[in-house]
Amino acid sequence: MQLRACTERRQCPADAELKAPRRKAAAAMDYRITSLEQLVTLWTDIYNPEGKPDWSHILPYYDEHIVFRDAVQEIRGKAEFAAMTERLVARAGSLAMEVRNTARDGNILFLEWVMTLSFKKYPKSSVYGASRLTLNEAGKIVEQRDYYDLWGDIFDNIPRFGPAYRRFMRRKFG
């Protein structure tokens, strides 16, 4: 590599030559899921233990027509999905994710996870769940279905209420 010194404030020709290949590489970046390991890395990088979660690096891997569904909502389209992630970040005091198990069958990927979250006034709760993701032909996530026991996992961490809820569930459904 050849080093050149520039004394003027404007960009050196050498700098432009060095940055051009990087710009082309970024523009040609192929945002596609190619392996389960790649997905796990992207997924776990969302949750930063030092600060708020950030979905910006994984959003390019979602199709524009993503259909997301969980126990609370159904969302259609990448813009609505991104807005949902921003609402979650705004509400949560902390949010962490541990991926426990994974599986893949063709274009269907499964992640089993534990999400630990706290809301501003409440203690931390662990929600145990799984996500099924469907990839389209371009390797983009076109469907995501999250499965979890929202009420049970959160109610377990509310003093006096958690045990009462579990007794009720055992009597009625156990």
N, C-alpha and C positions, 0 to 999 in steps of 0.2 A: 504494500500500500504506500502510495506516495503522499507525503504531507506538503501542503503549501500554506504559506503564511499570507494573511490578508490584513491590511492595515486600515482599510476603509470600513465604515459601518454597514454598507450595503453587502449583500450576500456575495461570497466569493464564487467564481465559476466552478471551482473544485467542489464546494459544498453542494451546489446544484447538481453536479454530476453524481455525487454520492447519494443524494436524496431521491433522485429520479427513480432508480430501481425499487426503492422502498415504497414510493408512492404507487408505482405500477403493481407491486406485490399486494399492497393493501387494497387497491381497487379491484384486483383480480381474486381477492380472498374468497374462497369457496366455503360459504357457511352451510355445511351439510354434516349431519351426524353419520359417521362412518363406522363407529364401534361403540359398544357398551361402555368401555373404559373411558372413551372421550366424553360420553354423556355424563358419567359419574363425576368426572373432573369438572365439567361445566356446571353441573348441578351443585356440587359442594362448594365451588368458588363463589356462588351467590351469597353464601352466609359467612360473613366476616365477623369473627368473634370480637374484634376490636371496635366495630362500629355497626352501622345500619347495613342490612342486606342490600345488594345491588344486582339487579337483573340485566343491566345494560349489555354485558358481554354475551349473554345467552339469547337475548331477544332476536338477533339476526338469524338464529337457527330455527325460529318459529315461522311457519307459513303465514302469509297475509290473512288467510281464511281460517286460522286456528279456531277449533271448537274446544273450549275448556269447560269442564263440569266437575263440581265437587258436591259435598253435602249441603252447601249453602246457596250455590248459584250456578247458572250456565251463562257462559260468555262466548260471543262470536266475534272474531276479528282480532288482529294483532293490536290495534289501537286500544280496544276495550280491555284486552288482556294486560297490556302495559299499564293502563290506568288502575286495574285491580291490584297489580303488584305494588304500585305506588301507594294505594290506600292501605294495604297491609303494612308496609314499612312505616307509614305515618302513625298507625294505631299502635304498633308494637313497641314496647320498651326495649326488648331484646328478642332475637330470633336466631336459632341455631338449628342445623340439620345434620343428622348422621345417617348415612346410607348403610343399611345392614346387609341386604341381599339384593342381587340383581339377576335378571334372566332376559333372554332374547329368543324370539321365534320369528325369523324373517324380519318384517318391518314393524313388529310389535316388541316394545321394550318395557320391562317391569322394574320398578325400584321399590324395595321395602325400606321404610325410613322411620326415624323418630325425630319429630320436630319439637324443640323446646322453645317456648315463647312466654313472654310476660307482657301483659298490658299494663298501662301506666299505674293503676291502683291495685293490681292483683298479683299474687305470687306466681312464680314460674310454673308452667304446666307442660307436661310432655304429652304430645299427641302422636299416637302410633298409627301409621298408615302405609299405603302403597299407591304408586302412580303407574298407570298404564299409558304409554305414549305410542302413538302411531305415526310412522314416517311415511311421507309421500315418495314418489319416484325420484324426486330431487334431493332426498335425504333431509327434508325439513319436517319439523314436528307439526302435523296437521290436526292432531287430536290429542288431548290430555284429559284423562279421567283420574281424579284423586279419590281414594277411598279411605275413610277414617271415621272413628266414633267421636265426633265433635263433642257431644254433651258429656258422655261418660268420662273421657280423658280430662276434660277441663273441670267437670264437677268433682272429680276425685280430689282435687287440690283446694277445694273450698271447705274451710273448717266446718264441722257439724253437718254440712249439706252433703258432702261426698258419701259418707257412710249411709245416710238416709236414702240417697239416690240408688246406691247399689242394693240395699235391702229391698226397695221398691222393685227394681228390675228383676231381682231373683224371684220375688213373690209372683210377679205378673208374667215374666217371660222365661224364668230359669228352670 
